Amino acid sequence: MTTPLPILKDETLKTFASANNMQTVVPVRTGRFIVPIPDLNDGGGDLKLPNVKELESIIKSGDLGTTIKSAVLEGCPQIVPIDGTQIVVINNISPRQARAMQAIYNDIAASNNGQMNRKSLVEFFEAATGIAYDPASNTISAVSDNIGIHGDVYNMPRQTFKNRHNHYGTEDDLTGVADGDIQTGHYQKKRSPTQGFAISGGFIRQAESGTQQTFPETAMIQVGSDGVISAIHGNDINVSYETPDGKKLVDGDGKINLPTYPVGQILLAQRDAPSVEGVGRGKTGS
C-alpha cells in the first residue's frame, strides 16, 4: 500500500517562506519556447496539455518505434485557460530546438489561414513534445511525428511572463509590450535575483490556479518578488537556478545547497492539509 502524499498550498509555502531562511538565487540562462494562447471563445473549456516527467528514454520517432517505457504525469493535465490571458512555456529549449519549433508552429498556422485554434494548438504541442493526451481517460500516448521530449510544459499569466523574461540572447524589457504583441518564439528568464529553499520528502503542490504538481522527493521552492511561487524537481534545479556568482545549487553527489526543511515542518503551518491516496514515493526524472 502506498503512502499518501500531503498537499501543500501556495499560500502555505509563501507564509512559510516569509518566516524562515531562504537563499538568493538567479535563473540559469536556458531558453524557453513560449506560445501565447489566444482567446479561443469556442465553448470548449480550458485547454488540457500533458506535463510529463521523463524516467527513461520515453519516445523514439518514426520507424524506431513509439513506445512510452515509463513516465510520471507530474501535473497532468496542465490546465490552461483559453481567455487570452495565458502564456504556455516549454522549458530548457536550445536555439536549434527553438528554430525547429518555430517552423512547426508556422507550418501549422499557415494550414489554418494563419490562425491557431484549439485543434491546431493541440497539434503543435503534440509535435513539440511527442506526447498526446486524452482527457477522457487521463492517459498519454506517443506521437511519432515529433521533434522529441523537452522540458516541463506549463502556463503563466502574460503579465507575469513579461515581468520575468527577455527575448533569447538579449536584455529586452518586455514589460511595456502590449499583451497582444507578445509573439511565439524563443525567450529566456531575466537574471533577476530571487529567493529559494528546498523541501525534503514527497508532497503535492497545489498552485493558486488549482493545478497540482507531484514531487515524490526533495524539491526546490522559488518565491518571486511578486509573490508568485514556482516548484522545481530536484533533478531540474541546476538547469533552472544557480547562485549569483554562478555556482551550482546541487553538488555532484546530489547534495542541495539551499536551506532545506522537512515537509512535516511546513505541514505544521497547514495542519489540515488533505492527502491524495495512491501516489507513491518512487523516483522522478528531470
C-alpha positions in Angstrom: 0.0 0.0 0.0 1.4 3.4 -1.0 1.7 6.2 1.4 -0.4 9.2 0.6 1.4 12.5 -0.1 0.4 15.7 1.7 -0.8 18.6 -0.4 0.9 21.9 0.2 -0.9 25.0 -1.0 0.9 28.0 -2.4 -0.5 30.2 0.4 1.2 27.9 2.9 4.5 28.0 1.0 4.5 31.8 0.9 3.7 32.1 4.6 6.4 29.6 5.5 9.0 31.4 3.2 8.3 34.7 4.9 9.1 33.3 8.3 12.1 31.2 7.5 15.6 31.4 6.0 15.9 31.4 2.2 18.8 31.8 -0.2 19.3 34.3 -3.0 19.4 32.6 -6.4 19.3 33.7 -10.1 17.8 31.9 -13.1 20.2 29.9 -15.4 20.4 31.3 -18.9 18.4 28.4 -20.5 16.0 29.1 -23.3 12.2 28.7 -23.2 9.9 28.4 -26.2 6.6 30.2 -25.5 3.2 30.2 -27.1 0.7 32.9 -26.2 -2.8 31.2 -26.0 -5.4 33.4 -27.8 -9.0 33.9 -26.6 -10.4 30.9 -28.4 -14.0 31.6 -27.5 -15.1 28.2 -28.8 -17.1 26.9 -25.8 -14.7 24.0 -25.3 -13.4 24.9 -21.8 -9.8 25.0 -20.6 -7.0 23.6 -22.8 -5.6 20.4 -21.3 -2.0 19.6 -22.0 0.3 16.7 -20.8 3.1 17.7 -18.5 5.3 14.6 -18.3 8.5 13.9 -16.3 10.9 11.5 -18.0 12.1 8.5 -16.1 13.8 6.8 -19.1 14.2 7.5 -22.8 10.5 7.7 -23.5 9.9 8.4 -27.1 11.5 7.1 -30.3 10.3 8.7 -33.5 9.5 7.3 -36.9 10.3 3.6 -37.7 12.2 3.2 -34.5 9.0 2.8 -32.5 6.8 5.0 -30.3 6.7 3.1 -27.0 6.4 5.0 -23.8 8.5 3.0 -21.4 8.0 4.9 -18.2 6.7 8.3 -17.3 5.3 10.3 -14.4 2.3 12.5 -15.1 3.6 15.4 -13.0 0.9 18.0 -13.5 -1.4 16.2 -15.9 -3.4 17.6 -17.3 -1.9 21.1 -17.2 -5.0 23.3 -17.2 -4.6 26.3 -19.5 -7.4 29.0 -19.6 -8.4 30.0 -23.1 -9.4 33.6 -22.3 -6.3 35.2 -23.9 -4.5 35.8 -20.6 -2.1 32.9 -20.6 1.4 32.0 -22.0 2.4 28.4 -22.3 6.1 27.7 -21.7 8.2 24.8 -22.8 11.4 24.7 -20.7 15.0 24.2 -21.5 15.0 24.8 -25.2 18.2 25.3 -27.3 18.4 27.7 -30.2 18.3 24.8 -32.7 15.2 23.3 -31.0 13.6 26.7 -30.9 14.1 27.1 -34.7 12.5 23.7 -35.3 9.6 24.5 -33.0 9.0 27.9 -34.7 9.0 26.2 -38.2 6.4 23.6 -37.0 4.3 26.4 -35.4 4.4 28.5 -38.6 3.5 25.4 -40.7 0.5 24.5 -38.6 -0.7 28.2 -38.5 -0.3 28.5 -42.3 -2.5 25.5 -42.8 -5.2 27.2 -40.8 -5.2 30.6 -42.5 -2.5 32.0 -40.2 -4.6 31.4 -37.1 -4.2 28.9 -34.2 -7.4 27.4 -32.9 -7.8 24.6 -30.3 -7.1 21.8 -32.8 -4.0 23.4 -34.2 -2.6 24.3 -30.7 -3.0 20.7 -29.6 -1.3 19.6 -32.8 1.6 21.9 -32.2 2.1 20.7 -28.6 1.9 17.1 -29.7 4.6 17.7 -32.4 6.8 19.6 -30.0 6.7 17.2 -27.1 6.0 13.9 -28.7 3.1 13.2 -26.4 -0.7 13.2 -26.9 -3.1 13.5 -24.0 -6.6 12.1 -23.8 -8.6 14.0 -21.2 -11.4 11.4 -21.2 -9.2 8.6 -20.0 -6.4 10.7 -18.4 -3.8 8.8 -20.5 -0.9 9.7 -22.7 0.3 8.2 -25.9 3.3 8.6 -28.2 3.3 10.8 -31.3 5.7 9.6 -34.0 5.7 12.9 -35.9 7.6 14.8 -33.3 10.8 16.6 -32.5 11.3 15.0 -29.2 10.6 15.3 -25.5 11.6 18.6 -23.9 11.2 20.3 -20.5 8.2 21.0 -18.5 5.1 22.4 -20.2 3.2 24.9 -18.0 1.4 28.2 -18.2 1.5 31.6 -16.6 -0.3 34.9 -16.9 1.0 37.2 -19.7 2.0 40.0 -17.3 4.0 37.6 -15.1 5.7 36.3 -18.3 6.6 39.9 -19.4 7.9 40.8 -16.0 10.3 37.8 -15.8 11.6 37.3 -19.4 13.7 38.7 -22.3 13.9 37.7 -25.9 16.6 35.0 -26.0 20.2 36.4 -26.1 19.0 40.0 -25.3 18.2 42.2 -22.4 15.0 43.5 -23.9 12.4 44.8 -21.5 9.0 43.3 -22.3 7.0 45.0 -19.5 5.8 47.8 -21.8 4.8 45.4 -24.6 1.1 45.0 -25.1 -0.3 41.6 -24.3 -1.4 41.1 -27.9 2.1 41.9 -29.2 3.8 39.1 -27.4 4.8 36.6 -30.2 5.5 32.9 -30.2 9.2 32.3 -30.0 12.5 31.8 -28.0 12.8 33.7 -24.7 14.9 33.4 -21.5 14.3 34.3 -17.9 15.8 37.5 -16.6 18.8 37.2 -14.3 16.9 38.9 -11.6 17.8 37.7 -8.1 15.0 35.8 -6.3 14.7 33.6 -3.2 14.6 29.9 -2.8 14.6 27.0 -0.3 14.1 23.2 -0.5 11.6 20.8 0.9 12.7 17.3 1.7 10.2 14.5 1.4 7.4 13.9 -1.0 4.4 16.3 -1.4 1.9 17.6 -3.9 2.0 21.3 -4.6 -1.4 22.9 -5.2 -1.0 26.1 -7.2 -3.3 29.1 -6.8 -4.8 28.2 -10.2 -5.8 24.8 -8.8 -3.3 22.8 -10.9 -1.4 20.2 -8.9 2.2 19.0 -9.3 3.6 15.8 -7.7 7.1 15.8 -6.1 7.9 12.3 -4.8 11.2 13.5 -3.5 13.0 16.7 -2.5 12.1 19.8 -4.5 13.1 23.5 -4.6 10.6 26.3 -3.9 11.3 29.6 -5.6 9.5 32.7 -4.4 9.4 35.7 -6.8 9.5 39.3 -5.7 5.9 39.4 -6.9 5.0 36.6 -4.5 4.5 34.0 -7.3 5.6 30.5 -6.3 7.5 28.1 -8.5 8.3 24.5 -7.6 11.2 22.6 -9.2 12.1 18.9 -9.1 15.5 18.1 -7.5 16.9 16.9 -10.8 15.8 20.2 -12.5 17.4 22.6 -10.1 20.7 23.0 -11.8 19.1 23.7 -15.2 16.8 26.3 -13.6 18.7 28.2 -10.9 22.2 28.9 -9.6 23.9 31.2 -7.1 24.5 34.8 -8.1 28.2 34.0 -8.7 27.4 31.1 -11.0 27.8 28.1 -8.6 25.5 25.1 -8.9 22.9 24.6 -6.2 23.2 20.8 -6.4 26.6 19.1 -5.9 27.8 16.1 -8.0 26.8 13.8 -5.1 23.2 15.2 -5.1 23.6 17.5 -2.0 21.3 20.5 -2.3 23.0 23.7 -1.2 19.8 25.5 -0.2 18.1 25.9 3.2 16.2 22.7 3.4 13.2 21.9 5.6 11.3 18.6 6.1 7.8 18.5 4.7 6.5 17.9 8.2 7.7 21.2 9.4 5.8 23.0 6.6 2.7 21.0 7.4 2.7 22.5 10.9 1.7 25.7 9.1 -1.1 23.8 7.4 -2.4 21.3 9.9 -5.5 20.4 7.9 -3.7 19.6 4.7 -5.6 16.9 2.7 -3.8 14.0 1.2 -4.1 12.2 -2.2 -4.3 8.4 -2.0 -2.4 6.1 -4.3 0.6 8.4 -5.0 3.9 6.6 -4.4 7.3 8.0 -3.4 9.2 6.5 -6.4 12.0 8.1 -8.3 11.2 11.0 -10.6 13.1 12.2 -13.6 14.5 15.6 -14.6 
